[in-house]
Amino acid sequence: MCDYGRLTLGGDNMKIGELLTEAKDALKGNWTTAVLSNIVMGILQFAIAFVAFMIVGGVVFMALFTIGSHNSIGPAIIGSLFLYFIVIFSIAMVLVLFQTGYQYAVLDAVDTKKMGIMDFLKIFKQQPLKVLGLLFVSNILIFLWTLLFIIPGIIKTFSYSQAILILKENPEMGIMDCITRSRQMMDGYKFTLFGATFIVSFIAYLIPSIMMQSGINYNYSYNYYSYYNEPQFGMMYYIGTLLMIVISIFLVPYLASLYAVFYRRLTGSKEIINEENNRENELI
């Protein structure tokens, strides 16, 4: 049996405005590092995907060229599709670990006020397979709830949102224990986290999304040749895309800080948790 007592230290009446302000202040002194870490993580993600697909593309091309000359292109196509699936799945797992590692690094930064640019790679020393297992199970459960209707799926997304951070601080807990505990912790707080996340994302992406959609609609849906007559509308799409990328560079650290602050408000400070752990060890 897992003792959940030390995970219920916080959970006050949280207000969205307070969370948004605290999330900004929580990375004070580490904003530059958090942003640079996000940029480095993005570059690594792109590089890994690019190199992997280049290698696989070359292998598949050679296989099709070689086998095709022997009139056996069917098996080659099946093998190529299978290889692509394996590569896409493997890349997705690595990228998910990067994102989780970044959230872990930001949580540590909120607690210790220290953060390294490459700290997101520490995830590979923190039970990465168990992390992937937890994310897989929780997403399967969310998918099954979504089959009933979209709303239950959204609710369960926030119900299980704390499971990954619970696992970080309680590596001995089982996957279902983490999910169950997250659901219990989020009772009465799902709308708070949803509201804070929605407000930040909506405001941040509203203008670039409008610019991108306006450029697409005007230039391609209504009047294809208008790009040449009125290029300013075509530029709206590219400016909107660039603006969205720039916003994401700063929004990802902020959202990670928001989730970290929210988690700490639910569980209590790191110092209190450590004191509880020490008392438990003394009793043992």
Rosetta silent file (secondary structure, phi, psi, omega in degrees, C-alpha in Angstrom):
SEQUENCE: MCDYGRLTLGGDNMKIGELLTEAKDALKGNWTTAVLSNIVMGILQFAIAFVAFMIVGGVVFMALFTIGSHNSIGPAIIGSLFLYFIVIFSIAMVLVLFQTGYQYAVLDAVDTKKMGIMDFLKIFKQQPLKVLGLLFVSNILIFLWTLLFIIPGIIKTFSYSQAILILKENPEMGIMDCITRSRQMMDGYKFTLFGATFIVSFIAYLIPSIMMQSGINYNYSYNYYSYYNEPQFGMMYYIGTLLMIVISIFLVPYLASLYAVFYRRLTGSKEIINEENNRENELI
SCORE:     score description
SCORE:     0.000 S_00000001
   1 L     0.000  138.082  178.728    0.000    0.000    0.000 S_00000001
   2 L   -93.374  135.956  177.054    1.226    3.493   -0.843 S_00000001
   3 L   -87.072  114.754 -177.225    1.003    6.213    1.792 S_00000001
   4 L   -94.321   -1.339 -172.505   -0.635    9.230    0.201 S_00000001
   5 H   -54.981  -42.170 -175.263   -0.636   11.363    3.342 S_00000001
   6 H   -75.759   -2.429  179.452    2.339   13.528    2.431 S_00000001
   7 H   -99.221    6.189 -177.402    0.762   14.393   -0.914 S_00000001
   8 L  -120.116   33.983 -175.356   -2.212   16.240    0.566 S_00000001
   9 L   -80.789  -27.035 -177.233   -0.414   19.076    2.321 S_00000001
  10 L  -101.876 -139.865  176.065   -1.592   21.862    0.045 S_00000001
  11 L    87.225   47.932  177.538   -4.826   22.406   -1.838 S_00000001
  12 L   -83.956 -177.220  178.210   -5.964   25.850   -0.774 S_00000001
  13 L   -78.312   91.911 -174.491   -8.605   27.928   -2.530 S_00000001
  14 L   -81.005  140.920  175.431   -6.575   28.800   -5.598 S_00000001
  15 L  -112.292  141.105 -175.206   -7.451   31.733   -7.804 S_00000001
  16 H   -59.729  -44.102 -179.431   -6.514   31.801  -11.476 S_00000001
  17 H   -59.743  -40.974  179.084   -5.093   35.309  -11.327 S_00000001
  18 H   -65.614  -39.959  178.810   -2.824   34.394   -8.420 S_00000001
  19 H   -62.866  -43.388 -178.564   -1.580   31.304  -10.245 S_00000001
  20 H   -63.564  -40.687  178.748   -0.745   33.283  -13.382 S_00000001
  21 H   -69.253  -43.039 -178.990    1.219   35.854  -11.402 S_00000001
  22 H   -66.200  -34.806  178.545    3.003   33.248   -9.318 S_00000001
  23 H   -63.591  -38.085  177.890    3.944   31.265  -12.421 S_00000001
  24 H   -68.132  -41.890 -176.930    5.672   34.338  -13.853 S_00000001
  25 H   -75.944  -24.730 -174.513    7.505   35.089  -10.611 S_00000001
  26 H   -63.834  -28.598 -179.777    8.472   31.459   -9.934 S_00000001
  27 L   -97.588   15.937  179.342   11.109   31.485  -12.705 S_00000001
  28 L   -58.007  126.410 -176.281   12.585   34.795  -11.616 S_00000001
  29 L    90.036  -11.719 -179.168   16.331   34.584  -12.211 S_00000001
  30 L  -125.139    6.833 -177.406   15.898   31.520  -14.426 S_00000001
  31 H   -61.768  -43.800  179.894   13.826   32.875  -17.304 S_00000001
  32 H   -60.971  -45.495  179.043   16.790   33.159  -19.651 S_00000001
  33 H   -63.542  -41.768 -179.426   17.921   29.626  -18.848 S_00000001
  34 H   -63.658  -41.216  179.316   14.376   28.266  -19.220 S_00000001
  35 H   -68.185  -45.146  178.755   13.953   29.916  -22.625 S_00000001
  36 H   -63.127  -38.590  177.692   17.363   28.780  -23.859 S_00000001
  37 H   -62.403  -40.717  177.759   16.641   25.269  -22.605 S_00000001
  38 H   -63.936  -40.943  178.449   13.376   25.275  -24.566 S_00000001
  39 H   -64.529  -45.823  179.505   15.201   26.420  -27.716 S_00000001
  40 H   -62.107  -42.218  178.729   17.902   23.757  -27.327 S_00000001
  41 H   -60.895  -42.899  178.603   15.239   21.111  -26.727 S_00000001
  42 H   -63.677  -41.070  178.855   13.410   22.181  -29.890 S_00000001
  43 H   -64.219  -43.385  178.853   16.596   22.075  -31.948 S_00000001
  44 H   -63.595  -40.557  178.755   17.423   18.591  -30.645 S_00000001
  45 H   -61.268  -45.936  179.313   13.901   17.394  -31.395 S_00000001
  46 H   -64.543  -42.830 -177.722   14.115   18.679  -34.956 S_00000001
  47 H   -64.330  -43.950 -179.853   17.625   17.280  -35.466 S_00000001
  48 H   -62.532  -46.364  179.996   16.712   13.822  -34.179 S_00000001
  49 H   -64.783  -42.520 -177.965   13.606   13.641  -36.358 S_00000001
  50 H   -64.359  -48.818 -178.528   15.431   14.999  -39.429 S_00000001
  51 H   -64.158  -43.151 -178.904   18.414   12.651  -39.164 S_00000001
  52 H   -61.358  -45.060 -178.980   16.221    9.630  -38.429 S_00000001
  53 H   -70.790  -31.335  176.327   13.959   10.246  -41.420 S_00000001
  54 H   -65.659  -44.240  179.715   16.935   10.918  -43.691 S_00000001
  55 H   -65.897  -47.201 -179.161   18.530    7.616  -42.726 S_00000001
  56 H   -63.959  -41.368  178.662   15.287    5.682  -43.005 S_00000001
  57 H   -59.671  -41.434  178.061   14.477    7.366  -46.317 S_00000001
  58 H   -65.226  -42.091  179.433   17.853    6.327  -47.717 S_00000001
  59 H   -64.688  -43.795 -179.595   17.437    2.749  -46.508 S_00000001
  60 H   -64.639  -42.032  179.417   13.924    2.498  -47.917 S_00000001
  61 H   -61.094  -45.084 -179.925   15.000    3.952  -51.265 S_00000001
  62 H   -65.128  -38.308 -179.665   17.860    1.476  -51.580 S_00000001
  63 H   -65.826  -44.851  179.660   15.576   -1.394  -50.576 S_00000001
  64 H   -65.193  -38.903 -179.426   12.916   -0.447  -53.127 S_00000001
  65 H   -66.804  -42.347 -177.524   15.530    0.064  -55.824 S_00000001
  66 H   -73.090  -49.358 -176.547   17.241   -3.256  -55.131 S_00000001
  67 H   -72.098  -32.620 -179.360   14.173   -5.408  -54.553 S_00000001
  68 H   -60.377  -30.211 -179.852   12.221   -3.682  -57.308 S_00000001
  69 L   -70.911  -13.099  178.123   14.683   -4.968  -59.850 S_00000001
  70 L  -108.165   16.598  177.566   13.625   -8.490  -58.850 S_00000001
  71 L    59.040   37.614  178.852    9.884   -7.762  -59.202 S_00000001
  72 L  -127.425   47.131 -173.325    9.278   -8.089  -55.445 S_00000001
  73 H   -74.524  -23.399  179.898    8.225   -4.569  -54.657 S_00000001
  74 H   -57.990  -57.346  177.892    5.185   -5.603  -52.557 S_00000001
  75 H   -58.506  -33.531  179.930    7.151   -6.958  -49.577 S_00000001
  76 H   -64.580  -40.799  178.858    9.500   -3.971  -49.852 S_00000001
  77 H   -65.237  -43.888  179.012    6.602   -1.542  -49.469 S_00000001
  78 H   -62.507  -44.677  178.601    5.236   -3.425  -46.463 S_00000001
  79 H   -63.228  -37.201  179.500    8.679   -3.538  -44.876 S_00000001
  80 H   -66.391  -43.591  178.491    9.187    0.164  -45.546 S_00000001
  81 H   -62.885  -40.092  178.417    5.886    1.096  -43.934 S_00000001
  82 H   -64.376  -41.677  178.889    6.733   -1.026  -40.906 S_00000001
  83 H   -63.859  -42.234  177.604   10.150    0.619  -40.636 S_00000001
  84 H   -61.902  -40.474  178.865    8.593    4.078  -40.854 S_00000001
  85 H   -62.272  -44.953  179.565    6.142    3.148  -38.102 S_00000001
  86 H   -61.579  -42.929 -178.971    8.943    1.971  -35.828 S_00000001
  87 H   -66.364  -46.389  179.528   10.938    5.147  -36.454 S_00000001
  88 H   -60.762  -42.315  179.263    7.963    7.463  -35.897 S_00000001
  89 H   -63.810  -44.057 -178.996    7.060    5.613  -32.690 S_00000001
  90 H   -64.960  -42.821  178.306   10.651    5.761  -31.394 S_00000001
  91 H   -62.683  -42.478  179.885   10.983    9.467  -32.205 S_00000001
  92 H   -60.167  -40.175  179.488    7.665   10.181  -30.493 S_00000001
  93 H   -63.955  -42.449  179.502    8.877    8.422  -27.339 S_00000001
  94 H   -65.042  -43.613 -179.086   12.084   10.471  -27.255 S_00000001
  95 H   -65.116  -37.989  177.625   10.223   13.738  -27.827 S_00000001
  96 H   -64.460  -40.251  178.079    7.735   12.904  -25.078 S_00000001
  97 H   -65.506  -38.374  176.108   10.615   12.234  -22.688 S_00000001
  98 H   -58.615  -47.930 -178.102   12.177   15.575  -23.641 S_00000001
  99 H   -63.960  -42.433  178.245    8.927   17.382  -22.840 S_00000001
 100 H   -66.068  -41.479  177.738    8.505   15.532  -19.547 S_00000001
 101 H   -61.405  -36.302  177.688   12.130   16.153  -18.658 S_00000001
 102 H   -66.196  -41.423  176.977   11.618   19.856  -19.289 S_00000001
 103 H   -62.828  -40.072  176.872    8.621   19.903  -16.941 S_00000001
 104 H   -61.546  -43.524 -178.118   10.723   18.109  -14.314 S_00000001
 105 H   -63.903  -39.593  179.705   13.520   20.660  -14.755 S_00000001
 106 H   -69.350  -37.620  176.612   11.121   23.582  -14.335 S_00000001
 107 H   -61.227  -43.034  176.909    9.629   22.026  -11.194 S_00000001
 108 H   -63.804  -36.686  178.323   13.137   21.738   -9.767 S_00000001
 109 H   -66.110  -38.901  177.580   13.799   25.357  -10.754 S_00000001
 110 H   -64.231  -36.142 -178.690   10.651   26.491   -8.946 S_00000001
 111 H   -79.045  -44.086 -170.958   11.804   24.604   -5.844 S_00000001
 112 H  -106.156  -10.726 -176.193   15.535   25.359   -5.852 S_00000001
 113 L    63.872   23.111  177.279   15.741   28.510   -8.013 S_00000001
 114 L  -130.604  139.748 -179.997   18.425   26.746  -10.064 S_00000001
 115 L  -154.154  135.966  175.694   18.178   25.405  -13.611 S_00000001
 116 L  -104.717  152.459 -177.109   20.620   24.204  -16.238 S_00000001
 117 L   -60.594  -35.681 -176.376   20.056   24.453  -19.962 S_00000001
 118 L   -99.701   15.017 -176.616   20.431   20.695  -20.444 S_00000001
 119 H   -62.130  -23.312 -178.568   18.546   19.649  -17.302 S_00000001
 120 H   -65.665  -17.063  178.704   15.696   18.217  -19.387 S_00000001
 121 H   -78.551  -11.452  178.818   18.018   15.337  -20.312 S_00000001
 122 H   -64.608  -15.932 -179.894   18.056   14.155  -16.684 S_00000001
 123 H   -58.849  -27.718 -178.490   14.782   12.402  -17.436 S_00000001
 124 H   -73.972   -4.785  174.211   16.784    9.532  -18.928 S_00000001
 125 H  -111.164    7.683 -176.155   18.083    8.819  -15.407 S_00000001
 126 L  -122.543   62.366  177.526   14.642    9.039  -13.798 S_00000001
 127 L    51.193   59.567 -176.596   12.881    5.821  -14.760 S_00000001
 128 H   -60.127  -36.069 -179.918   12.185    6.787  -18.391 S_00000001
 129 H   -67.367  -37.534  178.327   10.400    3.511  -19.157 S_00000001
 130 H   -69.722  -36.039  176.056    8.083    3.960  -16.195 S_00000001
 131 H   -60.910  -46.886  178.763    7.425    7.546  -17.281 S_00000001
 132 H   -63.162  -38.949  177.843    6.472    6.321  -20.750 S_00000001
 133 H   -62.317  -42.616  178.494    4.302    3.620  -19.213 S_00000001
 134 H   -63.368  -45.694  179.981    2.455    6.173  -17.099 S_00000001
 135 H   -64.934  -37.779  179.551    1.886    8.485  -20.059 S_00000001
 136 H   -64.754  -48.462 -178.061    0.731    5.561  -22.209 S_00000001
 137 H   -64.317  -45.358 -178.489   -1.784    4.288  -19.645 S_00000001
 138 H   -63.921  -38.399  178.924   -3.146    7.741  -18.830 S_00000001
 139 H   -70.621  -33.772  174.611   -3.579    8.599  -22.514 S_00000001
 140 H   -63.635  -43.910  178.839   -5.360    5.301  -23.165 S_00000001
 141 H   -63.108  -42.442  178.170   -7.756    6.073  -20.324 S_00000001
 142 H   -62.801  -40.485  178.847   -8.312    9.598  -21.647 S_00000001
 143 H   -62.210  -43.063  179.872   -8.962    8.196  -25.121 S_00000001
 144 H   -64.930  -38.811  176.565  -11.547    5.756  -23.770 S_00000001
 145 H   -66.609  -35.214 -179.650  -13.305    8.554  -21.887 S_00000001
 146 H   -66.384  -28.790  178.527  -13.249   10.665  -25.047 S_00000001
 147 H   -62.739  -30.768  177.680  -15.119    7.910  -26.891 S_00000001
 148 H   -67.737  -46.295  176.942  -18.085    8.552  -24.605 S_00000001
 149 L  -175.781  160.162 -175.975  -18.012   12.244  -25.438 S_00000001
 150 H   -64.977  -40.497 -175.339  -15.394   14.949  -25.822 S_00000001
 151 H   -59.292  -47.786  177.386  -16.155   16.650  -22.503 S_00000001
 152 H   -58.492  -35.089  178.113  -15.368   13.599  -20.291 S_00000001
 153 H   -64.233  -41.050  178.155  -12.058   13.252  -22.130 S_00000001
 154 H   -65.349  -42.536  179.779  -11.148   16.868  -21.378 S_00000001
 155 H   -61.020  -45.200 -178.847  -12.122   16.441  -17.733 S_00000001
 156 H   -69.348  -28.149  175.910   -9.988   13.320  -17.363 S_00000001
 157 H   -58.187  -43.601  179.316   -7.066   15.057  -19.065 S_00000001
 158 H   -79.973  -27.302  176.857   -6.931   17.490  -16.160 S_00000001
 159 H   -63.610  -38.194 -176.856   -7.804   14.803  -13.619 S_00000001
 160 L   -95.089    4.935 -171.306   -4.675   12.845  -14.557 S_00000001
 161 L   -65.083  -24.609 -176.745   -2.478   15.918  -15.149 S_00000001
 162 L   -92.108   -4.117 -174.009   -0.563   15.644  -11.864 S_00000001
 163 H   -61.351  -39.522 -175.676    0.323   11.964  -12.202 S_00000001
 164 H   -68.771  -33.775  177.899    3.634   12.562  -13.968 S_00000001
 165 H   -77.165  -32.214  174.509    4.837   14.971  -11.273 S_00000001
 166 H   -61.840  -42.655  179.170    3.664   12.623   -8.536 S_00000001
 167 H   -63.322  -37.726  179.921    5.805    9.907  -10.111 S_00000001
 168 H   -58.000  -44.656 -176.093    8.823   12.222  -10.172 S_00000001
 169 H   -90.738   -9.035  179.920    8.713   12.741   -6.422 S_00000001
 170 L  -136.237   66.113 -174.973    7.460    9.241   -5.596 S_00000001
 171 L   -61.674  -16.429  179.889    9.314    6.868   -7.953 S_00000001
 172 L   -80.456  -15.210 -177.948    8.304    3.901   -5.818 S_00000001
 173 L   -73.038  148.095  177.331    4.604    4.421   -6.582 S_00000001
 174 L   -77.211  165.445 -177.691    2.903    2.326   -9.214 S_00000001
 175 H   -61.168  -49.306 -179.319    1.469    3.738  -12.408 S_00000001
 176 H   -68.547  -29.858  175.903   -2.168    3.308  -11.407 S_00000001
 177 H   -64.027  -42.174  178.650   -1.409    4.657   -7.923 S_00000001
 178 H   -63.260  -42.943  179.844   -0.065    7.869   -9.479 S_00000001
 179 H   -65.344  -43.830  178.938   -3.124    8.217  -11.701 S_00000001
 180 H   -62.776  -42.974 -179.192   -5.502    7.552   -8.822 S_00000001
 181 H   -66.481  -38.117  177.299   -3.721   10.029   -6.590 S_00000001
 182 H   -61.197  -43.232  179.488   -3.778   12.687   -9.313 S_00000001
 183 H   -61.777  -39.490  179.175   -7.527   12.206   -9.700 S_00000001
 184 H   -68.599  -42.005 -179.183   -7.999   12.625   -5.953 S_00000001
 185 H   -65.189  -34.792 -175.517   -5.775   15.712   -5.791 S_00000001
 186 L   -84.250   -0.467  178.246   -7.559   17.395   -8.694 S_00000001
 187 L   -62.175  114.300 -178.820  -10.991   17.014   -7.148 S_00000001
 188 L    91.510   -2.617 -176.779  -12.334   20.565   -7.083 S_00000001
 189 L  -124.538    1.669 -177.728   -9.358   22.060   -8.940 S_00000001
 190 H   -62.436  -43.436 -177.924   -9.789   20.854  -12.522 S_00000001
 191 H   -67.140  -32.980  178.624  -11.542   24.011  -13.663 S_00000001
 192 H   -61.654  -48.222 -179.698   -8.863   26.189  -12.051 S_00000001
 193 H   -68.761  -40.166  177.563   -6.079   24.553  -14.052 S_00000001
 194 H   -60.717  -46.520 -178.706   -8.202   24.447  -17.189 S_00000001
 195 H   -61.801  -44.724 -179.607   -9.072   28.129  -16.854 S_00000001
 196 H   -64.687  -44.242 -179.974   -5.487   29.214  -16.294 S_00000001
 197 H   -65.142  -42.487 -178.746   -4.175   27.130  -19.193 S_00000001
 198 H   -64.841  -44.950 -178.828   -6.958   28.274  -21.526 S_00000001
 199 H   -59.943  -48.039 -178.038   -6.520   31.967  -20.730 S_00000001
 200 H   -63.531  -49.711 -176.846   -2.762   31.886  -21.332 S_00000001
 201 H   -66.260  -41.942 -178.080   -2.938   29.812  -24.527 S_00000001
 202 H   -63.723  -48.642 -178.823   -5.920   31.672  -25.968 S_00000001
 203 H   -65.048  -41.175 -175.943   -4.451   35.124  -25.435 S_00000001
 204 H   -66.592  -40.000 -173.109   -0.991   34.077  -26.634 S_00000001
 205 H  -101.711   -0.643 -175.967   -2.111   32.402  -29.857 S_00000001
 206 H   -61.161  -55.336 -176.089   -5.188   34.474  -30.735 S_00000001
 207 H   -64.126  -50.490  179.457   -3.515   37.131  -32.917 S_00000001
 208 H   -62.665  -33.068  178.616   -1.096   34.823  -34.821 S_00000001
 209 H   -66.124  -42.446  178.210   -3.892   32.298  -35.414 S_00000001
 210 H   -62.953  -42.327  179.838   -6.133   34.997  -36.876 S_00000001
 211 H   -63.221  -44.311 -179.397   -3.300   36.228  -39.089 S_00000001
 212 H   -64.985  -45.630 -178.360   -2.505   32.723  -40.366 S_00000001
 213 H   -67.312  -36.939  178.480   -6.135   31.841  -41.036 S_00000001
 214 H   -63.957  -42.042  178.724   -6.791   35.171  -42.731 S_00000001
 215 H   -63.634  -41.153  179.636   -3.842   34.652  -45.041 S_00000001
 216 H   -66.068  -49.283 -177.001   -4.986   31.129  -45.946 S_00000001
 217 H   -62.276  -45.824 -174.135   -8.610   32.081  -46.530 S_00000001
 218 H   -69.756  -40.337 -172.109   -7.916   35.192  -48.564 S_00000001
 219 H   -86.705  -29.293 -172.034   -5.190   33.813  -50.778 S_00000001
 220 H  -117.452  -38.320 -176.845   -6.302   30.252  -51.404 S_00000001
 221 H   -77.704  -40.100 -173.453   -9.940   29.743  -50.521 S_00000001
 222 H  -100.301  -42.529 -172.616  -11.388   32.837  -52.149 S_00000001
 223 L  -150.548   95.852 -172.666   -8.995   34.181  -54.718 S_00000001
 224 L   -60.322  -41.703 -174.848   -5.903   32.195  -55.637 S_00000001
 225 L   -79.220    0.371 -178.454   -4.276   34.883  -57.773 S_00000001
 226 H   -67.848  -20.559  178.515   -4.710   37.524  -55.045 S_00000001
 227 H   -59.083  -36.159 -178.423   -1.292   36.589  -53.668 S_00000001
 228 H   -81.790  -30.490 -179.826    0.270   38.305  -56.644 S_00000001
 229 H   -82.444  -37.820 -178.505   -2.124   41.276  -56.603 S_00000001
 230 L  -132.772   74.397 -174.510   -2.154   41.814  -52.830 S_00000001
 231 H   -63.289  -16.927 -179.115    0.944   40.081  -51.366 S_00000001
 232 H   -62.331  -29.973  178.745    0.381   41.657  -47.941 S_00000001
 233 H   -74.449  -33.296  175.365   -2.313   39.063  -47.276 S_00000001
 234 H   -67.144  -36.530  179.135    0.054   36.256  -48.207 S_00000001
 235 H   -68.197  -24.621  179.809    2.645   37.685  -45.844 S_00000001
 236 H   -59.343  -37.841 -179.652    0.108   37.585  -43.012 S_00000001
 237 H   -64.135  -45.986 -176.712    0.353   33.792  -42.968 S_00000001
 238 H   -71.302  -36.852  177.086    4.144   33.766  -42.715 S_00000001
 239 H   -66.588  -41.498  177.992    4.250   36.570  -40.164 S_00000001
 240 H   -62.142  -41.253  178.444    1.604   34.763  -38.108 S_00000001
 241 H   -63.260  -46.745  179.042    3.616   31.534  -38.265 S_00000001
 242 H   -62.113  -41.108  179.113    6.809   33.296  -37.202 S_00000001
 243 H   -64.402  -37.698  178.868    4.967   35.066  -34.404 S_00000001
 244 H   -65.438  -39.315  178.348    3.535   31.768  -33.174 S_00000001
 245 H   -64.254  -45.671 -179.739    7.019   30.230  -33.050 S_00000001
 246 H   -62.181  -43.580  179.484    8.395   33.192  -31.099 S_00000001
 247 H   -62.177  -40.658 -178.854    5.469   33.103  -28.677 S_00000001
 248 H   -62.888  -33.210 -179.831    5.956   29.349  -28.147 S_00000001
 249 H   -58.933  -35.950 -179.292    9.594   29.908  -27.168 S_00000001
 250 H   -96.606  -26.889 -176.780    8.382   31.895  -24.151 S_00000001
 251 H   -72.872  -37.261 -179.443    5.005   30.229  -23.620 S_00000001
 252 H   -59.189  -48.572  175.982    6.383   26.713  -23.075 S_00000001
 253 H   -61.405  -38.430 -177.968    8.486   27.774  -20.036 S_00000001
 254 H   -65.787  -44.735  179.516    5.584   29.795  -18.673 S_00000001
 255 H   -65.231  -37.755  177.068    3.107   26.912  -18.950 S_00000001
 256 H   -63.454  -39.834  176.981    5.650   24.541  -17.385 S_00000001
 257 H   -66.376  -38.875  178.377    6.048   27.012  -14.522 S_00000001
 258 H   -60.530  -45.968  179.075    2.267   27.287  -14.224 S_00000001
 259 H   -65.342  -37.977  179.921    1.932   23.507  -13.896 S_00000001
 260 H   -66.834  -44.578  178.658    4.793   23.392  -11.384 S_00000001
 261 H   -63.696  -42.729  178.813    3.299   26.171   -9.258 S_00000001
 262 H   -60.761  -44.639  179.521   -0.125   24.548   -9.411 S_00000001
 263 H   -61.871  -42.743  179.988    1.352   21.211   -8.300 S_00000001
 264 H   -67.095  -32.800  177.027    3.186   22.873   -5.428 S_00000001
 265 H   -68.132  -29.961  178.548    0.005   24.621   -4.330 S_00000001
 266 H   -77.885  -39.359 -172.251   -1.691   21.217   -4.183 S_00000001
 267 H   -97.156  -19.569 -172.987    1.088   19.341   -2.399 S_00000001
 268 L    99.172  174.822 -177.410    2.715   22.039   -0.280 S_00000001
 269 L   -71.203  159.847  178.408    6.288   23.297   -0.428 S_00000001
 270 H   -61.714  -37.230 -178.632    9.237   21.062   -1.141 S_00000001
 271 H   -64.042  -40.651 -179.897   10.607   21.776    2.329 S_00000001
 272 H   -65.617  -41.589  179.485    7.411   20.574    4.013 S_00000001
 273 H   -62.982  -41.436  178.682    7.409   17.369    1.949 S_00000001
 274 H   -63.055  -39.066  178.087   11.042   16.725    2.880 S_00000001
 275 H   -64.274  -40.793  177.846   10.215   17.222    6.567 S_00000001
 276 H   -63.274  -41.514  178.883    7.348   14.743    6.272 S_00000001
 277 H   -62.185  -41.883 -179.623    9.649   12.235    4.578 S_00000001
 278 H   -64.158  -40.509  178.288   12.234   12.628    7.347 S_00000001
 279 H   -64.915  -38.412  178.185    9.612   12.044   10.039 S_00000001
 280 H   -64.969  -41.193  178.943    8.399    8.932    8.221 S_00000001
 281 H   -64.173  -37.239  179.381   11.955    7.599    7.995 S_00000001
 282 H   -65.856  -38.976  178.812   12.473    8.217   11.716 S_00000001
 283 H   -65.966  -36.329  179.529    9.311    6.288   12.521 S_00000001
 284 L   -69.081    0.000    0.000   10.457    3.411   10.324 S_00000001
